[in-house]
Amino acid sequence: MNEKLNEIIEKYEEKLAVITVSLEEIQEMREDDFNPADASGGNFDDAYEMGRYDGDIEGEYSALYDVVKDLKALKEAE
């Protein structure tokens, strides 16, 4: 079981690394005097969708981070 648990942890850590790149890009865009209208080319529907997308990425990262943390705790408890 420990080997399978290690594989699962490794898989989720790889996904976290990919999501981290997206989060860094989002954060970089927000730091530069972010203006949603400018970022969306003046189309407020696009600004809304961009915000939803950013929130989805942050939520996915948060959930995966918690799963990896719990899996590591489970592994150490064995």
Biopython code that builds the backbone (N, CA, C, O; Angstrom):
import numpy as np
from Bio.PDB.StructureBuilder import StructureBuilder

atoms = [
    (1, "MET", "N", (0.821, -1.202, 0.000)),
    (1, "MET", "CA", (0.000, 0.000, 0.000)),
    (1, "MET", "C", (0.862, 1.262, 0.000)),
    (1, "MET", "O", (0.507, 2.263, -0.622)),
    (2, "ASN", "N", (1.983, 1.209, 0.693)),
    (2, "ASN", "CA", (2.858, 2.368, 0.786)),
    (2, "ASN", "C", (3.362, 2.791, -0.592)),
    (2, "ASN", "O", (3.484, 3.984, -0.871)),
    (3, "GLU", "N", (3.655, 1.817, -1.450)),
    (3, "GLU", "CA", (4.138, 2.124, -2.799)),
    (3, "GLU", "C", (3.049, 2.828, -3.611)),
    (3, "GLU", "O", (3.318, 3.808, -4.306)),
    (4, "LYS", "N", (1.824, 2.322, -3.517)),
    (4, "LYS", "CA", (0.709, 2.929, -4.235)),
    (4, "LYS", "C", (0.430, 4.338, -3.707)),
    (4, "LYS", "O", (0.135, 5.249, -4.481)),
    (5, "LEU", "N", (0.523, 4.507, -2.411)),
    (5, "LEU", "CA", (0.330, 5.817, -1.798)),
    (5, "LEU", "C", (1.381, 6.807, -2.299)),
    (5, "LEU", "O", (1.069, 7.965, -2.577)),
    (6, "ASN", "N", (2.615, 6.349, -2.412)),
    (6, "ASN", "CA", (3.686, 7.199, -2.947)),
    (6, "ASN", "C", (3.391, 7.617, -4.387)),
    (6, "ASN", "O", (3.642, 8.761, -4.765)),
    (7, "GLU", "N", (2.862, 6.696, -5.187)),
    (7, "GLU", "CA", (2.527, 7.006, -6.577)),
    (7, "GLU", "C", (1.427, 8.070, -6.642)),
    (7, "GLU", "O", (1.493, 8.997, -7.449)),
    (8, "ILE", "N", (0.434, 7.923, -5.794)),
    (8, "ILE", "CA", (-0.669, 8.888, -5.771)),
    (8, "ILE", "C", (-0.168, 10.263, -5.341)),
    (8, "ILE", "O", (-0.519, 11.274, -5.950)),
    (9, "ILE", "N", (0.647, 10.299, -4.298)),
    (9, "ILE", "CA", (1.209, 11.571, -3.819)),
    (9, "ILE", "C", (2.030, 12.226, -4.924)),
    (9, "ILE", "O", (1.916, 13.430, -5.155)),
    (10, "GLU", "N", (2.852, 11.442, -5.602)),
    (10, "GLU", "CA", (3.695, 11.979, -6.675)),
    (10, "GLU", "C", (2.837, 12.544, -7.805)),
    (10, "GLU", "O", (3.137, 13.610, -8.342)),
    (11, "LYS", "N", (1.775, 11.832, -8.163)),
    (11, "LYS", "CA", (0.878, 12.287, -9.228)),
    (11, "LYS", "C", (0.242, 13.628, -8.871)),
    (11, "LYS", "O", (0.206, 14.540, -9.697)),
    (12, "TYR", "N", (-0.260, 13.748, -7.639)),
    (12, "TYR", "CA", (-0.890, 14.998, -7.222)),
    (12, "TYR", "C", (0.120, 16.130, -7.052)),
    (12, "TYR", "O", (-0.213, 17.289, -7.295)),
    (13, "GLU", "N", (1.332, 15.818, -6.646)),
    (13, "GLU", "CA", (2.361, 16.858, -6.550)),
    (13, "GLU", "C", (2.724, 17.392, -7.928)),
    (13, "GLU", "O", (3.014, 18.579, -8.077)),
    (14, "GLU", "N", (2.709, 16.522, -8.941)),
    (14, "GLU", "CA", (2.963, 16.975, -10.310)),
    (14, "GLU", "C", (1.850, 17.915, -10.767)),
    (14, "GLU", "O", (2.115, 18.932, -11.408)),
    (15, "LYS", "N", (0.601, 17.572, -10.437)),
    (15, "LYS", "CA", (-0.520, 18.447, -10.793)),
    (15, "LYS", "C", (-0.405, 19.786, -10.069)),
    (15, "LYS", "O", (-0.691, 20.834, -10.647)),
    (16, "LEU", "N", (0.014, 19.748, -8.808)),
    (16, "LEU", "CA", (0.200, 20.996, -8.057)),
    (16, "LEU", "C", (1.249, 21.884, -8.718)),
    (16, "LEU", "O", (1.095, 23.104, -8.775)),
    (17, "ALA", "N", (2.320, 21.262, -9.218)),
    (17, "ALA", "CA", (3.380, 22.035, -9.880)),
    (17, "ALA", "C", (2.839, 22.742, -11.118)),
    (17, "ALA", "O", (3.184, 23.896, -11.374)),
    (18, "VAL", "N", (1.997, 22.062, -11.883)),
    (18, "VAL", "CA", (1.412, 22.662, -13.086)),
    (18, "VAL", "C", (0.487, 23.813, -12.704)),
    (18, "VAL", "O", (0.524, 24.881, -13.316)),
    (19, "ILE", "N", (-0.335, 23.587, -11.696)),
    (19, "ILE", "CA", (-1.280, 24.622, -11.259)),
    (19, "ILE", "C", (-0.525, 25.810, -10.670)),
    (19, "ILE", "O", (-0.960, 26.951, -10.822)),
    (20, "THR", "N", (0.590, 25.561, -10.008)),
    (20, "THR", "CA", (1.394, 26.636, -9.425)),
    (20, "THR", "C", (1.849, 27.615, -10.497)),
    (20, "THR", "O", (1.869, 28.824, -10.266)),
    (21, "VAL", "N", (2.214, 27.103, -11.665)),
    (21, "VAL", "CA", (2.632, 27.975, -12.766)),
    (21, "VAL", "C", (1.478, 28.898, -13.163)),
    (21, "VAL", "O", (1.679, 30.093, -13.379)),
    (22, "SER", "N", (0.274, 28.342, -13.257)),
    (22, "SER", "CA", (-0.889, 29.168, -13.597)),
    (22, "SER", "C", (-1.166, 30.210, -12.518)),
    (22, "SER", "O", (-1.483, 31.360, -12.823)),
    (23, "LEU", "N", (-1.044, 29.803, -11.264)),
    (23, "LEU", "CA", (-1.263, 30.752, -10.167)),
    (23, "LEU", "C", (-0.247, 31.879, -10.188)),
    (23, "LEU", "O", (-0.590, 33.030, -9.915)),
    (24, "GLU", "N", (0.993, 31.563, -10.508)),
    (24, "GLU", "CA", (2.030, 32.593, -10.581)),
    (24, "GLU", "C", (1.726, 33.585, -11.699)),
    (24, "GLU", "O", (1.946, 34.787, -11.543)),
    (25, "GLU", "N", (1.223, 33.085, -12.825)),
    (25, "GLU", "CA", (0.860, 33.972, -13.935)),
    (25, "GLU", "C", (-0.302, 34.887, -13.540)),
    (25, "GLU", "O", (-0.303, 36.079, -13.847)),
    (26, "ILE", "N", (-1.281, 34.312, -12.861)),
    (26, "ILE", "CA", (-2.432, 35.102, -12.409)),
    (26, "ILE", "C", (-1.968, 36.181, -11.429)),
    (26, "ILE", "O", (-2.364, 37.341, -11.541)),
    (27, "GLN", "N", (-1.136, 35.795, -10.481)),
    (27, "GLN", "CA", (-0.646, 36.741, -9.482)),
    (27, "GLN", "C", (0.182, 37.849, -10.125)),
    (27, "GLN", "O", (0.079, 39.012, -9.735)),
    (28, "GLU", "N", (0.995, 37.491, -11.101)),
    (28, "GLU", "CA", (1.818, 38.487, -11.790)),
    (28, "GLU", "C", (0.935, 39.514, -12.491)),
    (28, "GLU", "O", (1.227, 40.710, -12.462)),
    (29, "MET", "N", (-0.136, 39.054, -13.117)),
    (29, "MET", "CA", (-1.042, 39.967, -13.804)),
    (29, "MET", "C", (-1.735, 40.894, -12.800)),
    (29, "MET", "O", (-1.930, 42.076, -13.083)),
    (30, "ARG", "N", (-2.102, 40.370, -11.643)),
    (30, "ARG", "CA", (-2.799, 41.165, -10.634)),
    (30, "ARG", "C", (-1.899, 42.220, -10.000)),
    (30, "ARG", "O", (-2.382, 43.274, -9.587)),
    (31, "GLU", "N", (-0.621, 41.954, -9.920)),
    (31, "GLU", "CA", (0.296, 42.871, -9.250)),
    (31, "GLU", "C", (0.532, 44.154, -10.032)),
    (31, "GLU", "O", (0.840, 45.184, -9.432)),
    (32, "ASP", "N", (0.399, 44.122, -11.323)),
    (32, "ASP", "CA", (0.736, 45.262, -12.170)),
    (32, "ASP", "C", (-0.444, 46.212, -12.333)),
    (32, "ASP", "O", (-0.949, 46.385, -13.442)),
    (33, "ASP", "N", (-0.894, 46.836, -11.229)),
    (33, "ASP", "CA", (-2.029, 47.764, -11.281)),
    (33, "ASP", "C", (-3.163, 47.190, -12.113)),
    (33, "ASP", "O", (-3.587, 47.780, -13.107)),
    (34, "PHE", "N", (-3.635, 46.054, -11.699)),
    (34, "PHE", "CA", (-4.636, 45.290, -12.442)),
    (34, "PHE", "C", (-5.911, 46.090, -12.667)),
    (34, "PHE", "O", (-6.464, 46.680, -11.739)),
    (35, "ASN", "N", (-6.361, 46.100, -13.898)),
    (35, "ASN", "CA", (-7.619, 46.718, -14.284)),
    (35, "ASN", "C", (-8.386, 45.678, -15.103)),
    (35, "ASN", "O", (-7.977, 45.359, -16.219)),
    (36, "PRO", "N", (-9.488, 45.144, -14.573)),
    (36, "PRO", "CA", (-10.213, 44.086, -15.288)),
    (36, "PRO", "C", (-10.645, 44.496, -16.693)),
    (36, "PRO", "O", (-10.620, 43.677, -17.611)),
    (37, "ALA", "N", (-11.034, 45.736, -16.866)),
    (37, "ALA", "CA", (-11.470, 46.188, -18.185)),
    (37, "ALA", "C", (-10.312, 46.141, -19.182)),
    (37, "ALA", "O", (-10.496, 45.727, -20.326)),
    (38, "ASP", "N", (-9.127, 46.561, -18.755)),
    (38, "ASP", "CA", (-7.962, 46.502, -19.633)),
    (38, "ASP", "C", (-7.563, 45.063, -19.929)),
    (38, "ASP", "O", (-7.248, 44.721, -21.069)),
    (39, "ALA", "N", (-7.578, 44.225, -18.902)),
    (39, "ALA", "CA", (-7.156, 42.835, -19.065)),
    (39, "ALA", "C", (-8.088, 42.071, -19.995)),
    (39, "ALA", "O", (-7.668, 41.115, -20.648)),
    (40, "SER", "N", (-9.357, 42.488, -20.061)),
    (40, "SER", "CA", (-10.328, 41.789, -20.902)),
    (40, "SER", "C", (-10.543, 42.487, -22.238)),
    (40, "SER", "O", (-11.421, 42.102, -23.010)),
    (41, "GLY", "N", (-9.752, 43.500, -22.506)),
    (41, "GLY", "CA", (-9.920, 44.232, -23.752)),
    (41, "GLY", "C", (-11.185, 45.076, -23.767)),
    (41, "GLY", "O", (-11.704, 45.395, -24.837)),
    (42, "GLY", "N", (-11.687, 45.442, -22.584)),
    (42, "GLY", "CA", (-12.876, 46.277, -22.496)),
    (42, "GLY", "C", (-14.179, 45.495, -22.491)),
    (42, "GLY", "O", (-15.248, 46.092, -22.364)),
    (43, "ASN", "N", (-14.121, 44.182, -22.626)),
    (43, "ASN", "CA", (-15.319, 43.357, -22.639)),
    (43, "ASN", "C", (-15.563, 42.823, -21.228)),
    (43, "ASN", "O", (-14.833, 41.946, -20.766)),
    (44, "PHE", "N", (-16.564, 43.334, -20.552)),
    (44, "PHE", "CA", (-16.792, 42.974, -19.156)),
    (44, "PHE", "C", (-17.221, 41.520, -18.984)),
    (44, "PHE", "O", (-16.987, 40.930, -17.929)),
    (45, "ASP", "N", (-17.849, 40.934, -20.011)),
    (45, "ASP", "CA", (-18.166, 39.507, -19.939)),
    (45, "ASP", "C", (-16.876, 38.690, -19.838)),
    (45, "ASP", "O", (-16.803, 37.717, -19.088)),
    (46, "ASP", "N", (-15.873, 39.095, -20.595)),
    (46, "ASP", "CA", (-14.583, 38.404, -20.529)),
    (46, "ASP", "C", (-13.940, 38.586, -19.158)),
    (46, "ASP", "O", (-13.336, 37.656, -18.625)),
    (47, "ALA", "N", (-14.070, 39.779, -18.589)),
    (47, "ALA", "CA", (-13.500, 40.034, -17.265)),
    (47, "ALA", "C", (-14.142, 39.102, -16.235)),
    (47, "ALA", "O", (-13.461, 38.562, -15.364)),
    (48, "TYR", "N", (-15.446, 38.922, -16.345)),
    (48, "TYR", "CA", (-16.153, 38.024, -15.425)),
    (48, "TYR", "C", (-15.643, 36.594, -15.589)),
    (48, "TYR", "O", (-15.348, 35.917, -14.604)),
    (49, "GLU", "N", (-15.541, 36.141, -16.828)),
    (49, "GLU", "CA", (-15.071, 34.774, -17.096)),
    (49, "GLU", "C", (-13.633, 34.578, -16.623)),
    (49, "GLU", "O", (-13.279, 33.513, -16.117)),
    (50, "MET", "N", (-12.808, 35.612, -16.790)),
    (50, "MET", "CA", (-11.424, 35.522, -16.313)),
    (50, "MET", "C", (-11.404, 35.359, -14.794)),
    (50, "MET", "O", (-10.616, 34.578, -14.261)),
    (51, "GLY", "N", (-12.263, 36.090, -14.108)),
    (51, "GLY", "CA", (-12.344, 35.976, -12.656)),
    (51, "GLY", "C", (-12.804, 34.600, -12.224)),
    (51, "GLY", "O", (-12.276, 34.035, -11.266)),
    (52, "ARG", "N", (-13.782, 34.060, -12.923)),
    (52, "ARG", "CA", (-14.241, 32.699, -12.616)),
    (52, "ARG", "C", (-13.131, 31.688, -12.835)),
    (52, "ARG", "O", (-12.925, 30.791, -12.017)),
    (53, "TYR", "N", (-12.413, 31.836, -13.948)),
    (53, "TYR", "CA", (-11.311, 30.924, -14.254)),
    (53, "TYR", "C", (-10.237, 31.004, -13.172)),
    (53, "TYR", "O", (-9.746, 29.980, -12.697)),
    (54, "ASP", "N", (-9.878, 32.222, -12.789)),
    (54, "ASP", "CA", (-8.866, 32.401, -11.739)),
    (54, "ASP", "C", (-9.313, 31.743, -10.437)),
    (54, "ASP", "O", (-8.517, 31.091, -9.762)),
    (55, "GLY", "N", (-10.573, 31.913, -10.090)),
    (55, "GLY", "CA", (-11.105, 31.294, -8.880)),
    (55, "GLY", "C", (-11.098, 29.780, -8.963)),
    (55, "GLY", "O", (-10.822, 29.101, -7.974)),
    (56, "ASP", "N", (-11.402, 29.247, -10.143)),
    (56, "ASP", "CA", (-11.365, 27.794, -10.327)),
    (56, "ASP", "C", (-9.951, 27.255, -10.123)),
    (56, "ASP", "O", (-9.764, 26.218, -9.488)),
    (57, "ILE", "N", (-8.967, 27.955, -10.658)),
    (57, "ILE", "CA", (-7.566, 27.535, -10.511)),
    (57, "ILE", "C", (-7.169, 27.569, -9.037)),
    (57, "ILE", "O", (-6.552, 26.627, -8.541)),
    (58, "GLU", "N", (-7.517, 28.641, -8.340)),
    (58, "GLU", "CA", (-7.170, 28.759, -6.922)),
    (58, "GLU", "C", (-7.881, 27.688, -6.089)),
    (58, "GLU", "O", (-7.295, 27.140, -5.155)),
    (59, "GLY", "N", (-9.131, 27.393, -6.421)),
    (59, "GLY", "CA", (-9.862, 26.352, -5.708)),
    (59, "GLY", "C", (-9.268, 24.971, -5.943)),
    (59, "GLY", "O", (-9.154, 24.168, -5.017)),
    (60, "GLU", "N", (-8.893, 24.704, -7.184)),
    (60, "GLU", "CA", (-8.284, 23.412, -7.507)),
    (60, "GLU", "C", (-6.960, 23.243, -6.768)),
    (60, "GLU", "O", (-6.669, 22.170, -6.239)),
    (61, "TYR", "N", (-6.162, 24.307, -6.736)),
    (61, "TYR", "CA", (-4.889, 24.240, -6.019)),
    (61, "TYR", "C", (-5.118, 23.964, -4.537)),
    (61, "TYR", "O", (-4.454, 23.113, -3.945)),
    (62, "SER", "N", (-6.050, 24.682, -3.953)),
    (62, "SER", "CA", (-6.323, 24.533, -2.530)),
    (62, "SER", "C", (-6.775, 23.113, -2.196)),
    (62, "SER", "O", (-6.322, 22.527, -1.213)),
    (63, "ALA", "N", (-7.667, 22.564, -3.015)),
    (63, "ALA", "CA", (-8.169, 21.214, -2.779)),
    (63, "ALA", "C", (-7.050, 20.178, -2.928)),
    (63, "ALA", "O", (-6.912, 19.288, -2.089)),
    (64, "LEU", "N", (-6.255, 20.293, -3.991)),
    (64, "LEU", "CA", (-5.159, 19.339, -4.197)),
    (64, "LEU", "C", (-4.116, 19.448, -3.094)),
    (64, "LEU", "O", (-3.577, 18.436, -2.645)),
    (65, "TYR", "N", (-3.830, 20.661, -2.659)),
    (65, "TYR", "CA", (-2.863, 20.856, -1.592)),
    (65, "TYR", "C", (-3.322, 20.128, -0.327)),
    (65, "TYR", "O", (-2.534, 19.450, 0.331)),
    (66, "ASP", "N", (-4.606, 20.278, 0.002)),
    (66, "ASP", "CA", (-5.144, 19.606, 1.191)),
    (66, "ASP", "C", (-5.107, 18.091, 1.046)),
    (66, "ASP", "O", (-4.813, 17.383, 2.009)),
    (67, "VAL", "N", (-5.401, 17.589, -0.142)),
    (67, "VAL", "CA", (-5.370, 16.145, -0.375)),
    (67, "VAL", "C", (-3.947, 15.609, -0.199)),
    (67, "VAL", "O", (-3.739, 14.589, 0.459)),
    (68, "VAL", "N", (-2.973, 16.300, -0.788)),
    (68, "VAL", "CA", (-1.574, 15.863, -0.672)),
    (68, "VAL", "C", (-1.140, 15.893, 0.792)),
    (68, "VAL", "O", (-0.478, 14.968, 1.263)),
    (69, "LYS", "N", (-1.507, 16.945, 1.505)),
    (69, "LYS", "CA", (-1.152, 17.048, 2.921)),
    (69, "LYS", "C", (-1.745, 15.875, 3.709)),
    (69, "LYS", "O", (-1.066, 15.281, 4.546)),
    (70, "ASP", "N", (-2.999, 15.549, 3.443)),
    (70, "ASP", "CA", (-3.653, 14.441, 4.147)),
    (70, "ASP", "C", (-3.039, 13.094, 3.774)),
    (70, "ASP", "O", (-2.876, 12.225, 4.630)),
    (71, "LEU", "N", (-2.699, 12.922, 2.499)),
    (71, "LEU", "CA", (-2.073, 11.669, 2.073)),
    (71, "LEU", "C", (-0.700, 11.484, 2.718)),
    (71, "LEU", "O", (-0.335, 10.373, 3.104)),
    (72, "LYS", "N", (0.046, 12.560, 2.831)),
    (72, "LYS", "CA", (1.356, 12.478, 3.482)),
    (72, "LYS", "C", (1.205, 12.139, 4.967)),
    (72, "LYS", "O", (1.997, 11.374, 5.518)),
    (73, "ALA", "N", (0.200, 12.703, 5.599)),
    (73, "ALA", "CA", (-0.061, 12.389, 7.015)),
    (73, "ALA", "C", (-0.449, 10.923, 7.167)),
    (73, "ALA", "O", (-0.025, 10.259, 8.113)),
    (74, "LEU", "N", (-1.251, 10.421, 6.238)),
    (74, "LEU", "CA", (-1.646, 9.022, 6.254)),
    (74, "LEU", "C", (-0.426, 8.110, 6.070)),
    (74, "LEU", "O", (-0.296, 7.083, 6.736)),
    (75, "LYS", "N", (0.449, 8.501, 5.168)),
    (75, "LYS", "CA", (1.670, 7.726, 4.908)),
    (75, "LYS", "C", (2.549, 7.661, 6.151)),
    (75, "LYS", "O", (3.091, 6.604, 6.476)),
    (76, "GLU", "N", (2.692, 8.785, 6.843)),
    (76, "GLU", "CA", (3.530, 8.821, 8.042)),
    (76, "GLU", "C", (2.904, 8.038, 9.205)),
    (76, "GLU", "O", (3.609, 7.553, 10.090)),
    (77, "ALA", "N", (1.591, 7.926, 9.186)),
    (77, "ALA", "CA", (0.905, 7.197, 10.262)),
    (77, "ALA", "C", (1.066, 5.680, 10.138)),
    (77, "ALA", "O", (0.844, 4.939, 11.096)),
    (78, "GLU", "N", (1.454, 5.234, 8.945)),
    (78, "GLU", "CA", (1.607, 3.777, 8.746)),
    (78, "GLU", "C", (2.804, 3.239, 9.471)),
    (78, "GLU", "O", (3.075, 2.040, 9.409)),
]
sb = StructureBuilder()
sb.init_structure("model")
sb.init_model(0)
sb.init_chain("A")
sb.init_seg("    ")
for serial, (resi, resn, name, xyz) in enumerate(atoms, 1):
    if name == "N":
        sb.init_residue(resn, " ", resi, " ")
    sb.init_atom(name, np.array(xyz, "f"), 0.0, 1.0, " ", f" {name:<3s}", serial, name[0])
structure = sb.get_structure()
